[in-house]
């Protein structure tokens, strides 16, 4: 391979990148080599080709479902629609899912699916045909089911595709009382859970907010604690990037740049994310947003001055050729695998704190887990306790007023009285998961004197997976 191409995201390299990160954790573990090899390897790879009639032509569609680990069942992971989909990519993303689930205590093995299409170049009707046919292929090979393998949205897919998947599954398995749990990320009207759509972006926000609360870490990079006033750049204004941007903006951070496929926009005073979305809907592009400067080459936006950089689009966007030019003090990996191992080493030498994908974007799978539980229990979160909590709160307030001989103001009373509904419970569960996950990683980093959060996160994940293997009694 020519030197020039060594660090390019070439075919068959992404899986090796993750293996390299995994291997860095080995020296902090005392685990038999064979078991580590088993954890690293993909348990099952299903590569399929199927025909779909598009217009008057028959097109052969290439697609994948990879189950990386069966140490816990079902397997879980999103489905990606992109023209760049290939086996190596889907294997890697499925491996990341295994580590992610272990870190946030979600009892699933990792999986991932992908269809090699450009969803922007295919009509809605054809995307539906392709999605339904893909689901049928998964059913035929027993690669989908509430206790087997449960897909979810990823790059290029959303609620719409998930409801087609559910509908196709139900039509083949109408007697399965748990059929709703065969896929997550569904619309709320079709068994989805409130809060799933924004979960990954909100999880990214909770994770970065927690890091920014750490005085020691913040002073090591010359920043004050807290998010207020921190300058943020976000790449990718899709599901993850858009929601993360919105939560950072609401918390008082300043979104100085947003990058999309067609270019980036910059305003050092800050961009209003919802106005940018309105502009995008109106003009079809984020460029020429009033008050902002256009940046033609979208990649250069990653190199602008800021405190926090959030890549939320695709993998390998920070590589050894641009890592040295990154000026951010914190990088939050909202996307999967946005930093190559070579770039990671450069960033570490520069003292940049990288919050790794296997922790930071786990909000989606966490809330998918809540949705799966909701589907299996056949009851909405909050249904049992909302009224009970409200009655208890009312009694408590009455006692306080009697004892204090004082009336609590009406508005404050209203807030205290309110019992939790589904979105409150989901967000509370997500917040707790992200905060406790962060501290587990930080504790390992400190106690094992590990240089960075990524290796610490891998140590945490591997230990958890080994525990499960031992509990299964597979390796007595
Ligand atoms: P999405 O399809 O909703 O959005 C991706 C966005 O990135 C799109 O707006 C697209 O136009 C933009 N984009 C594509 N190429 C770009 C480029 N070169 N420069 C700038 N922007 C570009 O996808 P998503 O669901 O938001 O996923 C984004 C990333 O987050 C992926 O890596 C995915 O694997 C990861 N992720 C997603 C979820 C989830 O719940 N959706 C969960 C975990 C991880």
Boltz pocket constraint, residues with backbone or C-beta under 6 A from the ligand:
constraints:
  - pocket:
      binder: B
      contacts: [[A, 78], [A, 153], [A, 154], [A, 155], [A, 156], [A, 157], [A, 196], [A, 197], [A, 200], [A, 235], [A, 236], [A, 237], [A, 238], [A, 239], [A, 240], [A, 241], [A, 259], [A, 260], [A, 261], [A, 298], [A, 312], [A, 313], [A, 314], [A, 315], [A, 334], [A, 335], [A, 336], [A, 361], [A, 362], [A, 364], [A, 365]]
      max_distance: 6.0
